[in-house]
Amino acid sequence: MSLFASQSATREIAPGHHTLKADNTLFHRSMAFEVAAGEEARFSAWNREGRWTWIFMMFGAPLLHLSQERAAPASRA
């Protein structure tokens, strides 16, 4: 599945061990995670500037690194 900026997706998954994979064509990231029965797991992935991004921008090809993280569980009131 391909997602673009500000898009999201929702999937039902079985409890247990899983791997979330993301790529921005240049960089690929994988994140292993566990999910318990009834638990909701949320993740974010984004591009960020690296040390040499500005020099690549001069040539019209930004070098953007890929980051991802698991969001903290929402507290239930």
JOHUTA-V189749 format. One record per residue. N is the residue number from 1. SS is DSSP state (helix for helix, strand for strand, loop for the rest). PSI is psi in whole degrees, -180 to 180 (999 if undefined). D_CENTER is the distance of its C-alpha to the mean C-alpha in Angstrom with 1 decimal. Layout:
n ss psi d_center
N SS PSI D_CENTER
N SS PSI D_CENTER
This chain:
n ss psi d_center
1 loop 135 12.8
2 loop 132 11.9
3 loop 149 10.4
4 loop 177 11.3
5 loop 134 11.2
6 loop 13 11.8
7 loop 156 11.6
8 loop 164 10.5
9 loop 150 11.6
10 loop 135 13.4
11 loop 142 14.6
12 loop 130 17.4
13 loop 154 17.0
14 loop 151 19.8
15 loop 149 20.0
16 strand -160 19.4
17 strand 135 17.1
18 strand 167 14.0
19 strand 126 11.3
20 strand 127 7.8
21 strand 139 7.5
22 strand 149 5.7
23 strand 151 8.2
24 loop 31 9.8
25 loop -43 13.2
26 loop -40 14.1
27 loop 143 11.5
28 strand 136 9.9
29 strand 144 7.9
30 strand 142 8.7
31 strand 118 8.6
32 strand 143 11.8
33 strand 159 12.6
34 strand 145 15.8
35 strand 133 16.6
36 loop 165 20.2
37 loop 130 22.3
38 loop -3 21.9
39 loop 146 18.7
40 loop 128 15.9
41 loop 130 12.3
42 loop 142 9.8
43 strand 156 6.1
44 strand 144 4.5
45 strand 140 2.6
46 strand 159 6.1
47 strand 143 9.0
48 strand 154 11.6
49 strand 144 15.2
50 loop -175 16.6
51 loop -39 20.2
52 loop 15 21.6
53 helix -44 19.7
54 helix -38 23.0
55 helix -36 25.1
56 helix -30 23.0
57 helix -33 23.0
58 loop -26 26.8
59 loop 5 26.6
60 loop 16 24.3
61 loop 84 21.4
62 loop 137 18.8
63 loop 96 17.0
64 strand 127 13.5
65 strand 156 11.4
66 strand 130 7.6
67 strand 152 6.1
68 strand 151 3.7
69 strand 157 6.2
70 strand 131 8.2
71 loop 149 10.4
72 loop 146 14.1
73 loop 142 16.1
74 loop 136 18.2
75 loop 142 21.8
76 loop 125 24.3
77 loop 999 27.5
